[in-house]
Amino acid sequence: MPYLPRFLRPVFAFFVTSFCAVFSLTALADDEKHLTPATIFIAGDSTAATYNNADHQGWGAVFQQYFDDKQVTVDNRAKGGRSTRTFIAEGWWDKLLNDVKPGDIVLIQFGHNDASPVNDASRARGTLKSLTEEYRDIHNLLTDKDERVFSFGHYIRQMVADVRQKKATPVLLSLTARNIWHGDRIERGSGEYGGWMHSLAMELHTPFIDVTNAAADQLEALGKEETAALYPKDHTHFHTQGAKLHAEVVVAALKGMRPFLSPVLYSEAGNAVTANNWTFVNLPVVQNQGLRSVFMVGDSTVRNGRGDGAGGQWGWGDFIAAALPDTNVNFVNRAVGGLSSRTFVTGGHWQRALNMMKPGDIVLLQFGHNDAGALNDDSRARGTIKGTGMEQKRIENMLTGEPEVVHTYGWYLRKMIGEAKAQGVIPVICSPVPRKKWEDNDFRIARARDSYPQWAEAVARTGNTAFIDLHELVASAYDGKPHELIDSYFGDAHTHTSKEGAEITAAIVAERLKPMLGL
């Protein structure tokens, strides 16, 4: 690796951590492609629409200032009071589509108004609360016409298909945050629309921007009083500064898409926004805020890449829900490939996941595979000090160009355990799953000794924390089986499982979760 001047290290770090941590060099070549839209369209409701009232301004109204208007035009078509259904039925969607050109981007954000009544004499704008392709025939009390009303999922699928037919790029956004608090925590989504948008993004292989949680993180940091000042009209609509906060959330996420927008498209204000360079992995969100949640945090053996099985590789966290069918629980897999316990914390992923949790939730933590990496290098700099002690090492991080204190593997696990418990969340430590390595070429999987599985258990025991010994349990499930069969459980040489292998591990985790969930 050639020497990089200090001023270039953060730039290099951005690309490395965004790409190499998760994908192969082949995938990297595809993801490096730039999007250069002539126009960025916005389809949405009043939270994105343009108004003349300073006390009520949608984020789309200020979006242009983050882009070089000589390079790209922001065309805000959002209309107040509209749902997906009425945006289409009233012709606003067709008018937008007529102007979309190949290469353009269409940002799609709906949900606030889709929750309204399906049929009444005032607005009649609601959609069926579902992702399935269902419909209901009504005589519209507002228009006095017969109408077939579809589900929220149907209308979003239609929009995505329409945009792609124009050879443009659709991007799905979750809702803006509302100024509704429960104690010291702000609401993180009205209804299930944010989770549905994520599910649709995964189904349709479409970029997803989690506006709700990113905005909520910032608003909670501001506190109730300062947040209230951003919402002078009501709990849903913000003024210009609130619009800018939400607009910058979208800009930050766009910078983390893959393929990403060409850097030349941004204005000085846009360049000043820090990129959320994990957007492209489409991390899931809580589906139903009224239910208990099981979160998973970890590395690529828990959630691989974008969580879509690319290259035949899957993480076990993507199959927990299927292993526990009909469980009235959200399963939220926030693991990120390529990260160690250290970089999951220092990259902000742990805090963002923790911010989504509420008392009574469960969080499964599995790290170790990447903790064995180098403490300091100019490619990943993700290693932790071996063991569970209190040793630490001060470094100047060669990747980020910043000073950092690196701790032991056990220290980072204890940090996450402590912070989870402080929030009323139940942590569960999982030892890292085994690799496909055999002892003396027989039919027994090799076990790690005096290493991460044992250190994970030691942290759990001393911290009075639940422990699932996945290293031993999964290895035992493989023992005695023909090598050819075990080969089918892996999507690569020895680390990342195939769908079948991930399902085996998920079933093991699910059995240990049942007592915790009262099943």
HELIX and SHEET records of a PDB file:
HELIX    1   1 ARG A    6  LEU A    8  5                                   3    
HELIX    2   2 ARG A    9  PHE A   15  1                                   7    
HELIX    3   3 VAL A   16  CYS A   20  3                                   5    
HELIX    4   4 LEU A   25  ASP A   31  1                                   7    
HELIX    5   5 TRP A   59  TYR A   66  5                                   8    
HELIX    6   6 THR A   84  ALA A   89  1                                   6    
HELIX    7   7 TRP A   92  ASP A   99  1                                   8    
HELIX    8   8 PHE A  152  GLN A  165  1                                  14    
HELIX    9   9 TYR A  193  LEU A  204  1                                  12    
HELIX   10  10 VAL A  211  LEU A  222  1                                  12    
HELIX   11  11 LYS A  224  LEU A  230  1                                   7    
HELIX   12  12 THR A  240  LYS A  255  1                                  16    
HELIX   13  13 PRO A  263  LEU A  265  5                                   3    
HELIX   14  14 GLU A  268  ASN A  271  1                                   4    
HELIX   15  15 THR A  279  VAL A  281  5                                   3    
HELIX   16  16 ALA A  310  GLY A  312  5                                   3    
HELIX   17  17 TRP A  316  PHE A  319  5                                   4    
HELIX   18  18 ILE A  320  ALA A  323  1                                   4    
HELIX   19  19 SER A  341  THR A  346  1                                   6    
HELIX   20  20 HIS A  349  MET A  356  1                                   8    
HELIX   21  21 TYR A  409  ALA A  422  1                                  14    
HELIX   22  22 TYR A  452  THR A  462  1                                  11    
HELIX   23  23 LEU A  470  TYR A  478  1                                   9    
HELIX   24  24 HIS A  483  SER A  488  1                                   6    
HELIX   25  25 LYS A  499  LEU A  513  1                                  15    
SHEET    1   A 2 HIS A  34  LEU A  35  0                                        
SHEET    2   A 2 PHE A 260  LEU A 261  1                                        
SHEET    1   B 5 THR A  73  ASN A  76  0                                        
SHEET    2   B 5 THR A  39  GLY A  44  1                                        
SHEET    3   B 5 ILE A 105  GLN A 109  1                                        
SHEET    4   B 5 THR A 169  LEU A 173  1                                        
SHEET    5   B 5 PHE A 208  ILE A 209  1                                        
SHEET    1   C 2 TYR A 135  ASN A 140  0                                        
SHEET    2   C 2 LYS A 145  PHE A 150 -1                                        
SHEET    1   D 2 TRP A 181  HIS A 182  0                                        
SHEET    2   D 2 ARG A 185  ILE A 186 -1                                        
SHEET    1   E 5 VAL A 329  ASN A 333  0                                        
SHEET    2   E 5 ARG A 292  GLY A 298  1                                        
SHEET    3   E 5 ILE A 362  GLN A 366  1                                        
SHEET    4   E 5 ILE A 426  CYS A 430  1                                        
SHEET    5   E 5 ALA A 466  ILE A 468  1                                        
SHEET    1   F 2 GLN A 392  GLU A 396  0                                        
SHEET    2   F 2 PRO A 403  HIS A 407 -1                                        
END                                                                             
